[in-house]
Amino acid sequence: MPTMIVIGYRDDLDQALERRGLDPCYIVQAPASVPNGRRFKRVADMENVQEVLRAVLAARVDDVAGVLTVHEMGVFAAAYLRQQFDLPGNSDSRAALYFRDKYLQKGKLPPHIRRARCRYVSKDTSFLELSKDLGDVFVVKPATGAGSLRTNIVRTSREYARALELFPGESDVAIVAESFVDAPEVYMDGIWRDGRLQWSSMSSNHISPLSAVQGGILSAHILDRRLHQELFRQADELAGQVLESLEAPDCVFHMEAFAQEAGLTFGECAIRLPGALSPQVNKLTFGVDLFDVEISLALGEEPAGTPDDGTPERFYGYLLLRRSSDGTLTQQDFERNFSFDEISYPSSPDAPIGPYGRFGQAIVSDPDELKLQKTIDEIVRFNEVGG
């Protein structure tokens, strides 16, 4: 059985690999765990490409068919491994950096694309210097993203000092500061092939991922193109310009943007599978299996055709449910009050907590996108108040 080297682990991708008859060998970093029976090697830092390569060589993997990464921290290493083992897919590790480093990415875009002002920060950069350059409110975060971890909105010198404490060591390229964009966030998941946008969807976050890291409930839903024609036109145009400017390889991509009155402001773009339950809700809404597309690209195969743009019968959304404050909320409580397409909410209050505070998860749907949005908001409030 051919082997797929996979950087990181997620259950849904593991199931997709099994459906394709591939045997994964995982390179993981704590706290990720791999099910019994799966081959894996642990590394201290999956962005340490030398360590990742040594782990792959030590695994003595035969019949390697391709390399995948679960999230953006493995994008550069995946490109490098493809280069070293002469495997299909993107092997340009230098080009991959423009989808990892937020300063490099924003700096490579043409001037007409609206985006936050962005600059590197070191421990020597003063709060006063940044506030003069970026404004009274700015954002400090890792240059390579990291899913909103160690990301902070800064308004005072004290908040700035606390934000820098999260970054040990000395580096001139580890941290960026960006001007703050105060607007709702939307994101596109899509497929870029042969230098053009082959397929895409757009979703709306109900709160920002940063707010979810700080205690909110991460949720999102697919948007109806009929209701947001101008927004979709702008997003399609923005995605094409960004991916072309950054010389994107054939890929599954995830692009974030801010919806302002003047139009969309670019946030960031990644050449990887979308996170959370976005692949599932895209498949349920449109029948497009982004896991399967990603696997095909890693194997050097032509992905299965995507359906023509049309109006779905139902729109889907997801929630990463949190444990209730008193620990008494149960799955049955949710099901008595709402209708779910899928829900998983552990009965044990000691169940592990995942990214964005995920204790359980749910998928809901409705033929009407606006009603779906209202339902998700009601479930969020139910989760927050404990019933």
C-alpha positions as CSV (number, residue, x, y, z in Angstrom):
1,M,0.0,0.0,0.0
2,P,1.5,3.4,-1.0
3,T,2.6,5.6,1.9
4,M,1.6,9.3,2.4
5,I,3.8,11.3,4.7
6,V,1.5,13.6,6.6
7,I,2.7,16.5,8.7
8,G,0.3,16.8,11.7
9,Y,-2.8,14.8,12.4
10,R,-6.6,15.2,12.0
11,D,-9.2,12.5,12.1
12,D,-11.1,13.6,9.0
13,L,-8.0,13.6,6.7
14,D,-7.0,10.2,8.1
15,Q,-10.4,8.8,7.1
16,A,-10.0,10.3,3.6
17,L,-6.6,8.7,3.2
18,E,-8.0,5.4,4.2
19,R,-10.8,5.7,1.6
20,R,-8.1,6.3,-1.0
21,G,-6.2,3.2,0.0
22,L,-3.2,5.1,1.3
23,D,-1.1,4.2,4.4
24,P,-0.2,7.4,6.3
25,C,3.0,8.0,8.2
26,Y,2.5,11.0,10.5
27,I,5.0,13.5,11.7
28,V,3.4,15.1,14.8
29,Q,4.1,17.7,17.5
30,A,2.7,17.5,21.0
31,P,-0.1,17.7,22.0
32,A,-1.3,15.9,18.8
33,S,-1.9,12.2,19.3
34,V,-2.2,9.4,16.6
35,P,-4.6,6.4,16.9
36,N,-3.1,3.0,17.7
37,G,-1.9,1.2,14.6
38,R,-0.8,4.3,12.7
39,R,2.9,4.9,12.0
40,F,4.2,8.2,13.4
41,K,7.3,10.1,14.6
42,R,7.2,12.9,17.0
43,V,9.2,16.2,16.6
44,A,9.6,19.1,19.0
45,D,8.9,21.6,16.3
46,M,7.3,20.8,13.0
47,E,8.6,24.1,11.6
48,N,12.2,22.8,12.2
49,V,12.6,21.4,8.7
50,Q,15.9,19.6,9.6
51,E,14.1,17.8,12.4
52,V,11.2,16.9,10.2
53,L,13.5,15.5,7.5
54,R,15.4,13.5,10.1
55,A,12.1,12.1,11.4
56,V,11.1,11.0,7.9
57,L,14.5,9.4,7.3
58,A,14.4,7.6,10.7
59,A,10.9,6.2,9.9
60,R,12.4,4.3,6.9
61,V,9.3,4.8,4.9
62,D,9.1,2.7,1.7
63,D,7.0,3.4,-1.4
64,V,6.3,7.0,-0.6
65,A,3.6,8.4,-2.9
66,G,3.4,12.0,-1.6
67,V,3.5,14.5,1.2
68,L,0.6,16.3,2.8
69,T,0.3,18.9,5.6
70,V,-2.6,19.2,8.0
71,H,-2.1,22.9,8.7
72,E,0.0,25.8,7.8
73,M,2.9,25.1,10.1
74,G,3.9,22.2,7.8
75,V,3.6,24.0,4.4
76,F,7.3,24.8,4.1
77,A,8.4,21.4,5.4
78,A,6.0,19.6,3.0
79,A,7.5,21.6,0.0
80,Y,11.0,20.8,1.1
81,L,10.2,17.0,1.5
82,R,8.7,16.9,-2.0
83,Q,11.9,18.4,-3.3
84,Q,14.2,16.0,-1.4
85,F,12.2,12.8,-2.4
86,D,11.2,14.0,-5.9
87,L,7.5,13.8,-5.2
88,P,4.5,15.4,-6.9
89,G,3.0,18.6,-5.8
90,N,4.5,22.0,-4.9
91,S,8.2,21.6,-4.2
92,D,9.2,25.3,-4.3
93,S,10.0,25.9,-0.6
94,R,11.0,29.5,-1.3
95,A,7.6,30.2,-2.9
96,A,5.9,28.5,0.0
97,L,7.4,31.1,2.4
98,Y,5.1,33.8,0.8
99,F,2.2,31.8,2.2
100,R,3.7,31.5,5.6
101,D,5.3,34.8,6.5
102,K,2.7,37.6,6.8
103,Y,5.2,40.4,6.2
104,L,6.6,38.8,3.0
105,Q,3.1,38.0,1.8
106,K,1.6,41.5,2.2
107,G,4.8,43.0,0.8
108,K,4.6,41.0,-2.4
109,L,1.0,42.0,-3.3
110,P,0.5,44.8,-5.8
111,P,-0.2,48.3,-4.4
112,H,-3.9,48.4,-5.3
113,I,-4.9,45.5,-3.0
114,R,-6.1,46.9,0.3
115,R,-4.4,45.3,3.3
116,A,-3.2,46.1,6.8
117,R,0.1,47.9,7.1
118,C,2.6,45.2,8.3
119,R,6.1,45.3,9.6
120,Y,8.5,43.1,11.5
121,V,8.9,43.7,15.2
122,S,11.9,42.9,17.5
123,K,12.4,43.3,21.2
124,D,14.1,46.6,20.4
125,T,11.0,48.1,18.6
126,S,9.3,50.6,20.9
127,F,5.5,51.0,21.4
128,L,5.8,54.6,20.5
129,E,7.4,53.8,17.2
130,L,4.7,51.3,16.3
131,S,1.8,53.5,17.3
132,K,3.1,56.4,15.2
133,D,3.5,54.0,12.2
134,L,0.4,51.8,12.5
135,G,-2.0,53.8,14.6
136,D,-3.3,53.9,18.2
137,V,-4.5,50.2,17.9
138,F,-2.5,47.5,16.2
139,V,-2.1,43.7,16.3
140,V,1.0,41.8,17.3
141,K,1.3,38.2,16.2
142,P,3.7,35.5,15.0
143,A,5.1,36.3,11.5
144,T,4.0,32.7,10.5
145,G,0.5,33.0,11.8
146,A,-0.2,30.0,14.1
147,G,-3.9,30.1,14.1
148,S,-4.4,33.2,16.3
149,L,-2.2,31.8,19.1
150,R,0.0,34.5,20.6
151,T,-2.0,37.1,18.6
152,N,-2.9,40.2,20.6
153,I,-4.7,43.5,19.9
154,V,-2.5,46.2,21.5
155,R,-3.7,49.6,22.7
156,T,-1.2,50.5,25.4
157,S,2.6,50.1,26.1
158,R,1.7,47.7,28.9
159,E,-0.3,45.5,26.5
160,Y,2.6,45.6,24.0
161,A,5.1,44.5,26.7
162,R,2.8,41.5,27.6
163,A,2.4,40.6,23.9
164,L,6.2,40.5,23.4
165,E,6.6,38.2,26.5
166,L,5.0,35.4,24.5
167,F,7.9,35.3,22.1
168,P,11.1,34.0,23.8
169,G,14.5,34.5,22.2
170,E,15.8,37.2,19.9
171,S,14.8,37.4,16.3
172,D,14.2,40.1,13.7
173,V,11.7,38.0,11.7
174,A,9.6,36.1,14.3
175,I,7.0,38.8,15.1
176,V,5.0,41.2,13.0
177,A,2.8,44.1,13.9
178,E,-0.1,45.1,11.7
179,S,-2.5,48.0,11.7
180,F,-5.9,47.0,13.2
181,V,-8.8,46.4,10.8
182,D,-12.1,46.8,12.7
183,A,-14.5,44.9,10.4
184,P,-16.4,41.5,10.1
185,E,-14.3,38.6,8.7
186,V,-15.2,36.4,5.8
187,Y,-13.1,33.7,4.3
188,M,-12.9,31.8,1.0
189,D,-12.0,28.1,0.6
190,G,-11.2,27.1,-2.9
191,I,-9.2,25.3,-5.5
192,W,-6.5,27.0,-7.6
193,R,-5.5,25.1,-10.8
194,D,-3.5,26.1,-13.8
195,G,-3.2,29.7,-12.7
196,R,-6.9,30.3,-12.3
197,L,-9.7,30.0,-9.7
198,Q,-11.3,26.6,-10.4
199,W,-13.8,26.6,-7.6
200,S,-14.5,28.5,-4.4
201,S,-17.0,29.1,-1.6
202,M,-17.3,31.9,0.9
203,S,-18.2,31.7,4.6
204,S,-18.7,34.2,7.4
205,N,-17.2,33.9,10.8
206,H,-19.7,34.8,13.6
207,I,-16.8,36.0,15.7
208,S,-13.1,36.4,14.9
209,P,-10.8,33.4,15.5
210,L,-8.9,35.7,17.9
211,S,-12.1,36.2,19.9
212,A,-12.5,32.4,19.9
213,V,-9.0,31.9,21.3
214,Q,-9.9,34.3,24.1
215,G,-13.0,32.4,25.2
216,G,-15.6,32.9,22.5
217,I,-17.3,30.1,20.5
218,L,-15.9,29.7,17.0
219,S,-18.7,29.3,14.4
220,A,-19.2,29.9,10.7
221,H,-21.6,29.3,7.9
222,I,-21.6,29.2,4.1
223,L,-22.8,32.3,2.4
224,D,-25.5,32.4,-0.4
225,R,-24.1,33.9,-3.6
226,R,-27.5,35.2,-4.6
227,L,-27.8,37.3,-1.4
228,H,-24.2,38.7,-1.6
229,Q,-23.5,39.1,-5.3
230,E,-21.2,42.1,-5.0
231,L,-19.3,40.5,-2.0
232,F,-18.7,37.4,-4.1
233,R,-17.6,39.4,-7.1
234,Q,-15.1,41.2,-5.0
235,A,-13.9,38.0,-3.3
236,D,-13.4,36.2,-6.6
237,E,-11.4,39.1,-8.0
238,L,-9.3,39.5,-4.8
239,A,-8.5,35.8,-4.7
240,G,-7.4,35.7,-8.3
241,Q,-5.2,38.7,-7.9
242,V,-3.6,37.5,-4.6
243,L,-2.9,33.9,-5.8
244,E,-1.5,35.1,-9.1
245,S,0.7,37.8,-7.5
246,L,2.1,35.2,-5.0
247,E,2.6,32.7,-7.8
248,A,0.5,30.1,-6.1
249,P,1.0,26.4,-7.1
250,D,-2.0,24.2,-7.9
251,C,-3.5,24.0,-4.4
252,V,-6.4,24.0,-2.0
253,F,-6.4,27.5,-0.5
254,H,-7.9,29.4,2.4
255,M,-8.1,33.2,2.1
256,E,-9.3,35.6,4.8
257,A,-10.6,39.1,4.3
258,F,-12.4,41.9,6.1
259,A,-15.7,43.2,4.8
260,Q,-15.6,47.0,4.9
261,E,-17.9,49.6,3.4
262,A,-15.2,50.5,0.8
263,G,-14.9,46.8,-0.2
264,L,-12.9,43.8,0.9
265,T,-9.6,44.3,2.7
266,F,-7.2,41.4,2.3
267,G,-6.3,39.5,5.5
268,E,-4.1,36.6,4.6
269,C,-3.9,33.6,2.4
270,A,-2.7,30.0,3.0
271,I,-2.1,27.1,0.6
272,R,-3.5,24.3,2.7
273,L,-6.7,22.7,3.8
274,P,-9.1,24.9,5.7
275,G,-9.3,24.3,9.4
276,A,-12.1,23.3,11.8
277,L,-15.1,21.8,10.1
278,S,-14.9,23.9,6.9
279,P,-14.1,20.9,4.6
280,Q,-17.2,19.1,6.0
281,V,-19.6,22.0,5.5
282,N,-18.3,22.6,1.9
283,K,-18.8,18.9,1.0
284,L,-22.3,18.9,2.5
285,T,-23.3,22.2,0.8
286,F,-21.6,21.8,-2.6
287,G,-20.5,18.2,-2.9
288,V,-16.8,19.3,-3.2
289,D,-14.4,17.1,-1.2
290,L,-11.4,19.3,-0.4
291,F,-9.7,16.4,1.4
292,D,-9.9,14.3,-1.8
293,V,-8.7,17.3,-3.9
294,E,-5.7,17.8,-1.6
295,I,-4.8,14.1,-1.8
296,S,-5.0,14.1,-5.6
297,L,-2.7,17.1,-5.9
298,A,-0.2,15.5,-3.5
299,L,-0.2,12.4,-5.7
300,G,0.2,14.4,-8.9
301,E,-3.3,13.3,-10.1
302,E,-6.1,15.4,-11.7
303,P,-8.6,16.2,-9.0
304,A,-12.2,15.0,-9.5
305,G,-14.3,17.6,-11.3
306,T,-16.2,20.2,-9.3
307,P,-19.9,20.9,-9.9
308,D,-21.0,24.0,-11.8
309,D,-21.8,27.0,-9.6
310,G,-25.4,26.8,-8.6
311,T,-27.7,27.3,-5.7
312,P,-27.3,24.6,-3.1
313,E,-30.5,23.0,-1.7
314,R,-29.3,23.7,1.8
315,F,-26.5,25.8,3.4
316,Y,-24.4,24.4,6.2
317,G,-22.5,25.9,9.1
318,Y,-20.6,24.6,12.1
319,L,-19.9,25.4,15.8
320,L,-17.0,24.4,18.0
321,L,-18.9,24.0,21.2
322,R,-17.4,24.8,24.6
323,R,-17.8,23.1,27.9
324,S,-20.5,24.9,30.0
325,S,-19.2,26.9,32.9
326,D,-20.8,24.6,35.5
327,G,-20.1,21.4,33.4
328,T,-23.7,20.2,33.5
329,L,-24.7,20.9,29.8
330,T,-25.2,17.6,27.9
331,Q,-25.7,16.6,24.3
332,Q,-29.3,15.8,25.0
333,D,-29.8,19.4,26.2
334,F,-28.7,20.7,22.8
335,E,-30.8,18.1,20.9
336,R,-34.0,19.0,22.9
337,N,-33.7,22.6,21.9
338,F,-32.2,22.5,18.3
339,S,-32.1,20.3,15.2
340,F,-28.6,19.2,14.2
341,D,-27.2,17.5,11.1
342,E,-24.4,16.3,13.3
343,I,-23.5,16.9,16.9
344,S,-20.8,15.4,19.3
345,Y,-20.7,16.6,22.9
346,P,-18.9,14.4,25.4
347,S,-20.7,13.2,28.5
348,S,-17.5,13.4,30.6
349,P,-16.6,16.9,31.9
350,D,-13.0,15.7,31.8
351,A,-12.9,15.2,28.0
352,P,-10.0,16.9,26.3
353,I,-10.2,20.4,25.1
354,G,-9.1,21.0,21.5
355,P,-8.1,24.1,19.5
356,Y,-10.3,27.2,20.0
357,G,-11.6,25.7,23.3
358,R,-13.4,22.9,21.4
359,F,-15.1,20.5,23.8
360,G,-17.7,19.3,21.2
361,Q,-18.8,20.2,17.7
362,A,-22.0,20.5,15.7
363,I,-23.1,21.0,12.1
364,V,-26.5,22.6,11.3
365,S,-28.2,23.5,8.0
366,D,-31.1,25.4,6.5
367,P,-32.3,26.2,2.9
368,D,-32.3,29.8,4.0
369,E,-28.9,31.2,4.8
370,L,-30.2,34.0,7.0
371,K,-32.2,31.5,9.1
372,L,-29.1,29.4,9.4
373,Q,-27.2,32.4,10.7
374,K,-29.9,33.1,13.3
375,T,-29.9,29.4,14.4
376,I,-26.2,29.4,14.9
377,D,-26.3,32.5,17.0
378,E,-29.1,31.0,19.2
379,I,-27.0,27.8,19.7
380,V,-24.0,29.9,20.7
381,R,-26.0,31.8,23.3
382,F,-27.4,28.5,24.6
383,N,-23.9,27.2,25.0
384,E,-22.6,30.3,26.6
385,V,-25.3,30.5,29.3
386,G,-25.4,26.8,29.9
387,G,-28.9,26.0,28.7
